[in-house]
Amino acid sequence: QGTEFVLEASKLETVCDALKEQGHRVSMVDEVTLVSVVGEGLVAEADLVPQFFLALHELGVEPLWLGVNSLSVNAAIASSKKKEAATALHELFISKKQKPTP
């Protein structure tokens, strides 16, 4: 089984045949959106990355690309799911932290 590549539609035709010959799968996504959680000290929060990806998974959103660094956690997703993903991530990381504790 080959590596899966995700390409812009305009570039798909150019590379599709060569990748298939090498055993790769090629997927086409019309529009991609980047969703992120950004802030200093993210690496100090050990559960942040799993929570981020679990929130997407629970929505049925499969990231096309993932990126993590000391300041951000990012996922490229199909634009058709951007509103749901942004709402879920906001609720998880922003709204939850702003609610007062009893």
C-alpha positions as CSV (number, residue, x, y, z in Angstrom):
1,Q,0.0,0.0,0.0
2,G,1.4,3.4,-1.0
3,T,1.5,6.8,0.6
4,E,-1.6,8.9,0.3
5,F,-1.2,12.4,-1.2
6,V,-3.8,15.2,-1.1
7,L,-3.5,17.8,-3.9
8,E,-5.2,20.9,-5.2
9,A,-7.6,20.0,-8.0
10,S,-5.6,22.2,-10.5
11,K,-2.5,20.1,-9.9
12,L,-4.1,16.7,-9.8
13,E,-3.9,15.8,-13.5
14,T,-0.2,16.7,-13.7
15,V,0.9,14.3,-11.0
16,C,-1.9,11.7,-10.8
17,D,-0.5,9.2,-13.3
18,A,3.0,9.2,-12.0
19,L,1.9,8.7,-8.4
20,K,-0.5,5.9,-9.3
21,E,2.3,4.1,-11.2
22,Q,4.4,4.2,-8.0
23,G,1.5,2.7,-6.0
24,H,0.2,5.9,-4.4
25,R,-3.5,6.8,-3.8
26,V,-4.6,10.3,-5.0
27,S,-7.5,12.2,-3.5
28,M,-9.1,15.4,-4.8
29,V,-10.6,18.0,-2.4
30,D,-12.2,21.1,-3.9
31,E,-11.6,23.4,-0.9
32,V,-9.4,23.1,2.2
33,T,-9.5,25.1,5.4
34,L,-6.8,25.3,8.1
35,V,-8.1,25.1,11.7
36,S,-5.7,25.9,14.5
37,V,-5.3,26.4,18.2
38,V,-2.7,29.1,18.8
39,G,-1.0,30.2,22.0
40,E,2.2,30.3,24.0
41,G,3.1,27.3,26.0
42,L,1.0,24.8,24.1
43,V,3.7,22.1,24.4
44,A,3.3,22.3,28.2
45,E,-0.3,21.1,27.9
46,A,0.2,17.4,27.3
47,D,-3.5,16.7,26.6
48,L,-4.1,19.5,24.2
49,V,-3.0,17.7,21.0
50,P,-5.1,14.6,21.7
51,Q,-8.1,16.7,22.6
52,F,-7.7,18.7,19.4
53,F,-7.7,15.6,17.2
54,L,-10.4,13.8,19.2
55,A,-12.7,16.9,18.8
56,L,-12.3,16.6,15.0
57,H,-12.7,12.8,15.1
58,E,-16.0,13.1,17.0
59,L,-17.3,15.4,14.2
60,G,-16.3,12.8,11.6
61,V,-13.6,15.2,10.3
62,E,-10.5,13.5,8.9
63,P,-7.5,15.9,8.8
64,L,-5.8,16.0,5.4
65,W,-2.6,17.5,7.0
66,L,-1.5,17.9,10.6
67,G,1.0,20.3,12.1
68,V,2.2,20.8,15.7
69,N,4.8,23.2,17.0
70,S,5.4,25.1,20.2
71,L,2.9,27.8,19.3
72,S,0.1,26.1,17.4
73,V,-1.7,22.9,16.6
74,N,-3.1,22.9,13.0
75,A,-5.2,20.6,10.8
76,A,-6.1,21.1,7.2
77,I,-9.7,19.9,6.7
78,A,-12.3,19.8,4.0
79,S,-13.9,23.3,3.9
80,S,-17.4,21.7,4.1
81,K,-16.7,20.9,7.8
82,K,-15.0,24.2,8.8
83,K,-18.0,25.7,10.7
84,E,-18.5,22.6,12.8
85,A,-14.8,22.2,13.5
86,A,-14.3,25.8,14.4
87,T,-17.3,25.8,16.7
88,A,-16.2,22.5,18.4
89,L,-12.6,23.8,18.9
90,H,-13.7,27.1,20.2
91,E,-16.0,25.4,22.7
92,L,-13.3,23.1,23.8
93,F,-10.4,25.5,24.2
94,I,-12.0,29.0,24.6
95,S,-15.5,28.8,26.0
96,K,-14.6,26.0,28.5
97,K,-11.7,28.0,29.9
98,Q,-13.8,31.2,30.3
99,K,-16.6,29.6,32.3
100,P,-16.4,30.4,36.0
101,T,-15.9,27.4,38.4
102,P,-18.4,27.1,41.2
